[in-house]
């Protein structure tokens, strides 16, 4: 059996990836996080509580492992350097434990000030937040590691992930609000984002896990190939739930971005199966 370690396994994406992989009997799944909700545990999965900031614990939890899917991440800007430390510890564990497959969850926020519509992987990176900067640093660490060590690594730059049961992000916020409640959103509603449904993200991650990486290091955008204004998202949700919105504080952030999935489609055989309208329909049905 192939032993896979999944970090950040108690998060929304992690739980969904575990559920998908568990259907395949060729994997022995070892989930790592700081803590777990008993309700989310899946039978037959090995759950471990451990802090990846601790090098010795990281080394122990990844022993005899064949592949790592590294999802664990700290979003708070003031603590974002922990992302770099965790990645360093995992790469050190890969070297000592002879792990030769690594899948890393990064973010569209790496593009930052250079973000654009139909953004592809060749765009120069100009991250704005400390969180995004930490992700860029992690990508560089992983790339450098593959130069001198026998390991295949794939970086997946997830765009705005959403789906049934997701409590985070603007779609998670809007879809759970009571009718008539007024929600304040940043900026003016004209920001454009690329929302990618959880099932598509899970499929992309599983494809990356199974892919033989001839170049040893690859980066792929994982989005929907479709940008949409936040104001349009509000309109789609309002057809199901009569929420009201107002736009307030303006913050420095990416104003327009959508993914160009061409490379992932070509090399991973990645295909978007759920568009934004169908995705919101699934969420609202789930919430009822």
CORPECOR-V579450 format. One record per pair of residues at least 12 apart in sequence whose C-alpha atoms are under 8 Angstrom apart, sorted by the first residue. I is the first residue (numbers start at 1). J is the second residue. If there is no record, write none. Layout:
[[I J] [I J]]
This chain:
[[1 26] [1 27] [1 28] [2 26] [2 27] [2 28] [2 65] [2 66] [3 27] [3 28] [3 29] [3 30] [3 64] [3 65] [3 66] [3 67] [4 27] [4 28] [4 29] [4 30] [4 65] [4 66] [4 67] [4 68] [4 69] [5 29] [5 30] [5 31] [5 32] [5 62] [5 65] [5 67] [5 68] [5 69] [6 29] [6 30] [6 31] [6 32] [6 68] [6 69] [6 70] [6 71] [7 31] [7 32] [7 33] [7 68] [7 69] [7 70] [7 71] [7 72] [8 31] [8 32] [8 33] [8 70] [8 71] [8 72] [8 73] [9 31] [9 32] [9 33] [9 71] [9 72] [10 31] [10 32] [10 33] [10 35] [10 36] [10 37] [10 40] [12 166] [13 71] [13 198] [13 202] [14 71] [15 40] [16 198] [16 199] [16 202] [17 202] [17 205] [17 206] [19 42] [20 202] [21 206] [22 44] [22 45] [28 45] [29 45] [29 46] [30 45] [30 46] [30 47] [30 48] [31 45] [31 46] [31 47] [31 48] [32 47] [32 48] [32 49] [32 50] [32 61] [33 48] [33 49] [33 50] [33 51] [33 72] [34 49] [34 50] [34 51] [35 49] [35 50] [36 49] [48 61] [52 86] [52 89] [52 90] [53 82] [53 85] [53 86] [53 89] [54 89] [55 89] [58 89] [58 90] [58 93] [59 89] [59 90] [59 92] [59 93] [59 96] [59 97] [62 93] [62 94] [62 97] [63 97] [64 97] [64 99] [65 97] [65 99] [66 99] [66 100] [66 101] [67 99] [67 100] [67 101] [67 102] [67 209] [68 99] [68 101] [68 102] [68 103] [69 102] [69 103] [69 104] [69 105] [69 209] [70 102] [70 103] [70 104] [70 105] [71 104] [71 105] [74 131] [75 131] [76 131] [77 129] [77 130] [77 131] [78 130] [80 130] [80 131] [80 134] [81 131] [81 134] [83 134] [83 135] [83 138] [84 134] [84 135] [84 137] [84 138] [87 138] [87 141] [88 141] [91 142] [91 145] [95 149] [99 151] [100 150] [100 151] [100 152] [101 151] [101 152] [101 153] [101 209] [102 151] [102 152] [102 153] [102 154] [102 209] [103 153] [103 154] [103 155] [103 156] [103 205] [103 208] [103 209] [104 153] [104 154] [104 155] [104 156] [105 155] [105 156] [105 157] [105 158] [106 135] [106 136] [106 139] [106 155] [106 156] [106 157] [106 158] [107 132] [107 135] [107 156] [107 157] [107 158] [107 159] [108 157] [108 158] [108 159] [108 221] [109 127] [109 128] [109 132] [109 254] [110 125] [110 126] [110 127] [110 128] [110 132] [110 133] [110 135] [110 136] [111 123] [111 124] [111 125] [111 126] [111 127] [112 125] [112 126] [112 127] [112 128] [112 132] [112 253] [112 254] [113 125] [113 126] [113 127] [113 128] [113 253] [113 254] [114 126] [115 254] [115 256] [115 257] [116 256] [116 257] [116 258] [117 227] [117 256] [117 257] [117 258] [117 259] [118 225] [118 257] [118 258] [118 259] [118 260] [119 257] [119 258] [119 259] [119 260] [120 221] [120 259] [120 260] [120 261] [121 219] [121 220] [121 221] [128 253] [139 155] [143 217] [146 216] [146 217] [151 216] [152 212] [152 213] [152 214] [152 215] [152 216] [152 217] [153 213] [153 216] [153 217] [153 218] [154 208] [154 213] [154 217] [154 218] [154 219] [154 220] [155 217] [155 218] [155 219] [155 220] [156 205] [156 219] [156 220] [156 221] [156 222] [157 219] [157 220] [157 221] [157 222] [158 201] [158 221] [158 222] [158 223] [159 194] [159 195] [159 196] [159 221] [159 222] [159 223] [159 259] [160 193] [160 194] [160 195] [160 196] [160 223] [161 195] [161 196] [161 197] [161 198] [161 201] [162 195] [162 196] [162 197] [162 198] [163 197] [163 198] [163 199] [163 279] [163 280] [163 282] [163 283] [164 282] [164 283] [164 284] [164 286] [164 287] [165 283] [165 286] [165 287] [174 234] [174 237] [174 243] [175 237] [175 241] [175 283] [175 284] [175 287] [176 287] [177 241] [177 243] [178 241] [178 243] [179 241] [179 242] [179 243] [180 242] [180 243] [180 244] [181 243] [181 244] [182 243] [182 244] [182 245] [182 246] [183 243] [183 244] [183 245] [183 246] [184 245] [184 246] [184 247] [184 248] [185 245] [185 246] [185 247] [185 248] [185 249] [186 247] [186 248] [186 249] [186 250] [186 251] [187 247] [187 248] [187 249] [187 250] [187 251] [188 247] [188 248] [188 250] [189 229] [189 230] [189 231] [189 247] [190 229] [190 230] [190 231] [190 255] [191 229] [191 230] [191 254] [191 255] [191 256] [192 227] [192 228] [192 229] [192 230] [192 255] [192 256] [192 257] [192 258] [193 227] [193 228] [193 229] [193 230] [193 256] [193 257] [193 258] [194 223] [194 224] [194 225] [194 226] [194 227] [194 228] [194 257] [194 258] [194 259] [195 223] [195 224] [195 226] [195 227] [195 276] [196 222] [196 223] [196 224] [196 274] [196 275] [196 276] [197 224] [197 274] [197 275] [197 276] [197 279] [200 271] [200 272] [200 273] [200 274] [201 222] [201 223] [203 270] [204 222] [204 268] [204 270] [207 268] [207 269] [207 270] [208 268] [211 268] [220 261] [220 263] [220 264] [221 259] [221 260] [221 261] [221 263] [221 264] [222 259] [222 261] [222 264] [223 258] [223 259] [223 260] [223 261] [223 272] [224 258] [224 259] [224 261] [224 272] [224 275] [225 258] [225 259] [225 260] [225 261] [226 258] [226 259] [227 257] [227 258] [227 259] [236 277] [236 280] [237 280] [240 284]]
